[in-house]
């Protein structure tokens, strides 16, 4: 029975009671995730995935690397390999930056997911990463798609810098 009601059915509805009178329900309280924990978890995932994308994108713009990437995409028979190589690199660097900061991360997920699907299904054979498979790229595609669906959480660069006025003030420093 609830402290505030005589009906047993009301025993789980204690949310409107004053804090001192609320009963703790050990069956549900321990399984519910606080929003702050979700935001920190999303931030950790965004930083790791975004950082990895930026890292792999930067490797492609190092001296001589882009020519090799274009040649590799040509050997795979990818149409317009030079354009595709530059777009994939931009998706990795720009999309990685957007995902890591949480700024425009939902829309930037689209080219990143496309790039990772092409990498996982066309550029790699098989699934196992140890034998050159697309496991890593496909895993990134799923994670980025999930982040695009869920949103970045509350811990983003927009929230940190505040309004656009605050961002413009920071830019003037």
N, C-alpha and C positions, 0 to 999 in steps of 0.2 A: 504494500500500500504506500502511496505517496504521502508525504507529510502534509501536503496541501489539499488532498482530495480523499474522499472516502471510496472512490471507485478504483478497483485495481487497474483498469485500462488506462487510467491517467498517470500511472506510476512512471511511464517513460517520457512524459511531457512535462519536464521541469524547467524548461528554458525561460519561462516567464516569471519564475519565482525569484525573490531576492537572492543574491549570491550566498548568504548565510544559510538559506533553507534548501538550496539545491542539493539533490542527491547525486552522487557520482555513480555511474553505471560502468563497472569495470569491463563489461563485455563489449561496449562500444567505444568508450573513451580512449582505450589504448590502441584502437585500430583506426582512429580518425587522424588525419594529417593536418597539422596547423598550416594555414596559408603561408606563413613566413618560411616554413620549411620547404614548401613547394617552390617558392620564389628563389630560395638559395639553391635548391636542387636544379632548377631550370638555368640559373646563372652558371653553375658549375658545368652543366652539360653544354651550354652555349659557348663558354670560354674554351672548353676542350675541343669541341667540334669546329668552332670558328677558327681557333688557333691552328688546328691541323689542316684545315682548308687553305688558310693563308700560307702556311709553311709549304705545302705542296704546290700552290700557285706561284710562290716566289721562286721555287726551284726551276720553274719553266721559263722565267724571265732572266735567269743568269746568262752570262755571255755564252752563246753557242747552243744553249739548251732549247730555245724555241725552234731553231732549225731542225734539231733532232726530233722534237715533238711533232713538227709538221711532217717530217719524213716518215715517222712511225704511223701517223694518221693516214698518210698517203698509202702506205703498205697495207693498211687495214681496209682500204677501199672506201673510206669515209668521204662523202661528197664535199667539195670545197674544203680541203683539209687545212689550208692556211687560215681561212676565216673561222672554221670550227676550232682550230687550236687556240686562236686569240680569244674567241668567245668563251671557251672552256677555262682558259687562264683567268679571264676577267670574272667569270662566275665563281671560281675558287677564291680569288683574292677579294673581290668586291663583296661576294656573298658571304665569305668567311668573316669579313669585317662587320657586315650588317648583322650577321648572326651573333657574333661575339658581343657586340654593343647593344643588341636588341633594338636597333633602329632600322626600320623597314625590313625586319627579319622575316615577316610573313611573305611578302611579295618576292624578296630575294631568294626565298627557298625554292621557287619554281625553277629558275635556271640551274641552281645547284643540284636539285633532284634529277633534272634532265641530264646534266653532265655526269653525275654519278651512275645513273642507269646506263648511259652509253659506255662509260668506263667499265662497269661491272658486267655488262652483257655482251659488249662488242670487243673491247680492248683486251679482256681477260678471258681465258678458256677455263671452264669448270668453275667450281665454287671455292675449293680449299685454297686459302691464301698461301699456304706453304708450297703449293705446286703452281703458283701463278694465277690462281683463280680470282674471281671478282668479289669475294667475301667482304673485304674491307670497304670497297666502293658501294656495294649494295647495302651494307650496314649503315654507312653514312647517309645513303639515300633515304632509308627508313627513318633514321633519327631526325634528319632535316625535315622530312615530311611531317613527322609527329610534332616537331617544334613549330612548323608553319601552321599546323592545325590547332595546337594548344595556345600559341602565342608565346611571347618571350618571358612572361611573368612581369612582376612590378619592378625588378631590379634592372633597369635599363639606363642607357646614357641619357635618354630624354628625361627620365625621372631624376637622375643625378644632377644634371645641369639645369633642370627646371624649365621655365618658359623660354620661348625664343628670345625674349629680351635678355635673359640671363646668358644665353648662348652667345648673343651678339656682344654683350659686355666682355665675356671671356675672350672672344676673338680679338677684341681691341687691345688686350694686354700685351 
